[in-house]
Amino acid sequence: MMNSLIERLIATHRHLNREIRREAARGVPDHFRLRHLKKQRLAVKDRLVRHIPEASEFRRAACRLLARVRGPRQAEG
């Protein structure tokens, strides 16, 4: 299914973002690893764009996925 592929790609993109932040935060980051992670992240983003041509649609899909992961919002107050 297309939705599961998109969800996997978004999850992979998020994972790569976390790894990039973690590596960059190290005292002495491995610049080769950072470059490799960023290339992987860009490749995933390119695949996403092929499946979701409009960036606004990508954002909406990501927001819907995040909403499902987080669950229903609790009422404030």
Residue pairs with C-beta under 8 A, 6 or more apart in sequence:
2 51
5 51
6 48
6 51
6 52
6 61
7 65
9 44
9 47
9 48
9 51
10 48
10 61
10 62
10 65
12 44
13 41
13 44
13 45
13 48
16 37
16 40
16 41
16 44
17 41
19 37
20 34
20 37
20 38
20 41
23 29
23 30
23 33
23 34
23 37
24 34
48 58
49 55
49 58
52 58
52 61
